[in-house]
Amino acid sequence: MAESAVDRTSRALDLIPFIHQNPGFTILELAEKFSTTPGQIFKDLEMLFMCGLPGYSHLELIDLELDENYVAVNNPQNLGRPRKLSLPEVAALTLGLQAILPLISDPLVSARCKELQERLSGVVSSQHQSQLLNFSVQGDILATPHDVLISSAAAEQRGLLITYRSAKDEKLTERTIFPTQVYFAHGFLYCIAFCTLTGQVRHFRHDRIASAVPSPERLKLSIEVDSHSPQDSFHIRVRLSKRNLYFIEEHREIVAEVTPSDDWVDVLFELGDRDWLLRALTALPGALEILEPADFRAAYEARLDAILDLYR
């Protein structure tokens, strides 16, 4: 895709202060730094030779030293320092940091995020600071009593004994999980964890965890773990339109594999209740195709035919 004039201008405005503060970069190094080609960087610098302040004599033009192995700025005019962030950019960064801070379990990363928040607050007026402080994104996140415990377990690589409520039938099951990561999606917190009950990595929604306590159990990736896998588990591969992405997010615990493409998402479901999935897929608003197994595809098509018969 050809870049726009705005993209090129934006890069040019960033090039001058960067080169001014870091003289000696080669054309190739600048291209890698700004994610473009050496030829494009050379064209940008040629353009900048003709840029400067009004008057545009040799006194007002940007003065560059340029060869294959060395680039320097002798007179950057008023572009010697990086551009300032606009208020919308500061607001977006501040609110983004505010949203992800509860999800960070690493104390060092959390401290760096808080430091960045303080630096950003120093570049806006006191009036805008108060506006940002009064605006909260935390209301969009459904907090649970187990969030801190799960984040700590992920950071310390500890196990948790949990009671989990299934999305399929509301059944409660006990299992030991080993969280590795916490993420936010569609108003809910999820953790990615190895589950000893299934012997697989699964996604657990925090608000479906009825109880959680630290577990003394250690993670052992051995054949003993595989023996806990349910024998009545079924695998259903479905091609969903992107209109149905919410279904994947709501039922991560039965999603074994996701392969996205331009218009579709191929999903491998693993679960014990085929009838529930058949009913759920029939109710989805977007287009879908059952890829395998053939008997499940036939059952799905028969269900659709039966529904159509009601309207004939």
C-alpha positions in Angstrom: 0.0 0.0 0.0 1.4 3.4 -1.0 1.9 5.7 2.0 0.1 8.9 2.2 1.5 12.4 2.2 0.5 12.7 5.9 2.6 9.5 6.7 5.6 10.9 4.9 5.3 14.3 6.5 5.0 12.7 10.0 8.1 10.7 9.4 10.0 13.7 8.1 9.1 15.8 11.2 10.4 13.0 13.4 13.6 12.4 11.3 15.1 15.9 12.0 15.0 15.8 15.8 16.1 12.2 15.9 19.1 12.8 13.6 20.0 16.0 15.4 20.2 14.2 18.8 21.8 11.0 17.3 24.3 12.1 14.6 26.2 9.5 12.7 23.4 7.1 11.8 23.6 5.5 8.4 20.8 5.6 5.8 20.3 1.8 6.4 20.1 2.3 10.2 17.6 5.1 9.8 15.5 3.0 7.5 15.4 0.2 10.1 14.6 2.7 12.9 11.7 4.2 11.0 10.4 1.0 9.4 10.9 2.0 5.8 13.4 1.5 3.0 16.8 3.2 2.5 15.6 4.6 -0.7 12.6 6.2 1.0 14.8 7.7 3.7 17.1 9.2 1.1 14.1 10.8 -0.6 12.8 12.2 2.7 16.2 13.7 3.4 16.4 15.2 -0.1 13.0 16.8 0.5 14.1 18.2 3.9 17.1 20.0 2.2 14.4 22.3 0.7 12.5 22.8 4.0 12.8 25.5 6.6 11.3 28.7 8.0 9.6 31.5 6.0 12.2 33.4 4.0 13.7 30.2 2.7 17.1 31.6 2.1 20.2 29.5 2.9 19.9 30.9 6.5 16.5 29.6 7.1 16.7 26.2 5.4 17.5 23.0 7.4 21.2 22.2 7.0 22.0 18.5 6.6 25.2 16.5 6.1 24.5 13.4 4.1 26.4 10.6 2.6 26.0 6.8 2.5 27.6 6.2 5.9 26.8 9.3 7.8 23.8 11.6 8.4 23.8 14.7 10.6 21.8 17.9 11.1 23.8 21.1 11.6 20.9 23.5 11.7 17.5 21.9 12.5 15.7 25.3 12.7 12.8 24.8 15.1 12.8 21.0 14.8 15.6 20.3 17.1 13.3 18.6 19.7 10.7 15.8 19.2 7.2 16.9 18.5 4.9 17.4 21.5 2.0 15.0 22.1 -1.4 16.5 21.5 -4.0 16.5 24.3 -6.0 13.7 22.6 -2.8 11.6 22.3 -1.9 12.2 26.0 -5.5 11.3 27.0 -5.5 8.1 25.0 -2.1 7.0 26.5 -3.2 7.9 30.0 -6.5 6.1 29.8 -4.9 3.1 28.1 -2.3 2.8 30.9 -5.2 3.2 33.5 -7.0 0.3 31.8 -4.1 -2.1 31.6 -2.5 -1.4 35.1 -4.9 -3.8 36.9 -3.9 -6.6 34.5 -0.1 -6.3 35.0 1.3 -8.8 37.5 5.0 -8.0 37.0 5.9 -5.4 39.7 8.7 -3.9 37.5 6.4 -3.4 34.5 3.7 -2.0 36.8 6.1 0.5 38.3 7.3 1.6 34.8 3.7 2.2 33.7 3.0 4.3 36.8 6.1 6.3 36.1 5.0 6.9 32.5 1.6 8.0 33.8 3.2 10.6 36.0 5.4 11.9 33.1 2.3 12.2 30.9 0.4 14.1 33.6 3.2 16.7 33.6 2.7 17.7 30.0 -1.0 18.8 30.4 -2.5 21.7 32.3 -3.9 21.3 35.8 -7.5 21.7 34.3 -7.0 18.8 31.9 -5.3 16.7 34.6 -8.4 16.9 36.8 -10.5 16.0 33.8 -8.4 12.9 33.2 -8.5 11.9 36.8 -12.2 12.2 37.0 -12.7 10.0 33.9 -12.3 6.3 34.7 -12.3 3.3 32.4 -12.4 0.9 35.3 -16.2 0.8 35.3 -15.9 -1.2 32.0 -14.0 -4.0 33.8 -16.0 -6.5 35.8 -13.7 -7.0 38.9 -13.9 -10.2 41.0 -12.5 -11.1 44.4 -9.9 -13.4 42.7 -8.2 -10.9 40.3 -5.3 -10.1 42.6 -4.7 -13.7 43.6 -4.7 -14.9 39.9 -2.3 -12.1 38.9 0.0 -13.0 41.7 -0.1 -16.7 40.8 0.8 -15.8 37.2 3.7 -13.7 38.4 5.0 -16.2 40.9 4.3 -19.3 38.7 2.1 -20.8 41.4 -0.9 -23.0 41.1 -4.5 -22.3 42.2 -7.2 -24.7 43.2 -10.4 -23.3 41.7 -14.1 -24.1 41.5 -15.2 -23.1 38.0 -18.7 -22.6 36.6 -19.0 -24.0 33.1 -20.5 -21.8 30.4 -22.2 -24.8 28.9 -24.4 -26.0 31.7 -23.5 -23.9 34.8 -21.9 -27.0 36.4 -19.3 -26.5 39.0 -16.0 -28.4 38.7 -12.9 -28.4 40.8 -9.5 -28.2 39.1 -6.0 -26.9 39.6 -4.8 -24.3 37.2 -1.4 -22.7 36.6 -2.0 -19.1 35.3 0.5 -17.6 32.9 -1.2 -14.4 31.7 -4.2 -12.2 32.4 -6.0 -10.2 29.7 -9.2 -8.1 29.2 -11.8 -8.6 26.6 -15.4 -7.4 26.2 -15.7 -6.2 29.8 -14.3 -9.3 31.4 -11.0 -10.4 32.8 -9.6 -13.8 31.6 -6.5 -15.8 32.5 -4.6 -18.2 30.3 -3.7 -21.2 32.4 -2.6 -24.8 32.2 -5.5 -27.0 33.6 -4.6 -30.3 35.2 -8.2 -31.5 34.8 -8.0 -31.4 30.9 -4.2 -31.5 30.6 -4.4 -28.5 28.3 -4.0 -24.7 28.2 -7.3 -23.1 28.6 -8.9 -19.6 29.0 -10.8 -19.0 32.2 -13.1 -16.1 32.8 -12.6 -14.6 36.2 -16.2 -14.0 37.1 -16.9 -17.8 36.5 -14.4 -18.7 39.2 -16.6 -19.4 42.2 -13.6 -19.9 44.6 -9.8 -19.9 44.4 -7.1 -20.7 46.9 -3.3 -21.3 46.5 -2.4 -24.9 45.6 0.6 -26.7 46.8 0.6 -28.8 43.6 3.5 -28.3 41.3 3.2 -28.4 37.5 4.4 -31.7 36.1 4.2 -32.1 32.4 4.1 -35.9 32.3 1.9 -38.7 31.1 0.1 -38.5 34.5 -1.4 -35.2 33.4 -2.7 -36.7 30.2 -4.6 -39.3 32.2 -6.9 -36.6 33.5 -8.2 -35.7 30.1 -11.9 -36.5 29.8 -12.6 -39.5 27.6 -15.9 -38.1 26.3 -14.4 -35.0 24.8 -15.5 -34.1 21.2 -13.7 -32.0 18.7 -15.8 -29.8 16.3 -14.2 -27.6 13.7 -16.3 -24.6 12.5 -15.7 -21.7 10.2 -17.3 -18.6 11.6 -17.9 -15.1 10.1 -16.2 -12.4 12.1 -19.6 -11.2 13.1 -19.6 -14.2 15.6 -16.2 -13.3 17.2 -18.0 -12.5 20.5 -19.0 -16.2 20.7 -15.3 -17.2 20.8 -14.6 -14.7 23.6 -17.6 -15.8 25.7 -16.7 -19.5 25.5 -12.9 -19.5 25.6 -12.9 -22.6 27.8 -14.2 -24.8 25.0 -12.0 -23.2 22.3 -8.9 -25.3 21.5 -7.6 -23.5 18.4 -8.3 -20.3 16.5 -7.1 -19.6 12.9 -8.2 -16.2 11.6 -8.3 -15.2 7.9 -9.5 -12.1 6.1 -13.2 -12.8 6.3 -13.5 -15.9 8.4 -12.2 -17.5 11.6 -11.7 -21.3 11.8 -12.3 -22.5 15.3 -11.7 -25.9 16.9 -14.1 -26.5 19.7 -13.4 -29.2 22.4 -16.2 -30.1 24.7 -18.3 -32.9 26.0 -21.8 -31.7 25.2 -22.4 -31.7 21.4 -26.1 -31.0 21.7 -25.3 -27.7 23.5 -22.9 -26.6 20.8 -25.4 -27.6 18.1 -28.1 -25.4 19.7 -25.6 -22.5 20.3 -24.3 -22.5 16.7 -27.9 -22.6 15.3 -28.7 -19.4 17.3 -25.7 -17.4 16.0 -26.5 -14.4 13.8 -23.5 -14.6 11.4 -22.8 -17.1 8.7 -20.9 -20.3 9.6 -19.9 -23.6 8.1 -19.3 -26.9 10.0 -16.0 -28.3 8.6 -15.8 -31.5 10.6 -16.9 -34.1 11.7 -19.4 -35.0 9.0 -22.0 -36.4 11.4 -22.1 -33.1 13.3 -22.4 -31.2 10.0 -25.3 -33.4 9.0 -27.0 -32.8 12.4 -26.6 -29.1 12.0 -28.0 -29.1 8.5 -30.9 -31.2 9.6 -31.7 -28.8 12.4 -31.7 -25.9 10.0 -34.1 -27.8 7.7 -36.4 -28.5 10.6 -36.5 -24.8 11.4 -37.2 -23.8 7.8 -40.1 -26.3 7.7 -41.8 -24.4 10.4 -42.0 -21.4 8.0 -43.3 -23.3 5.0 
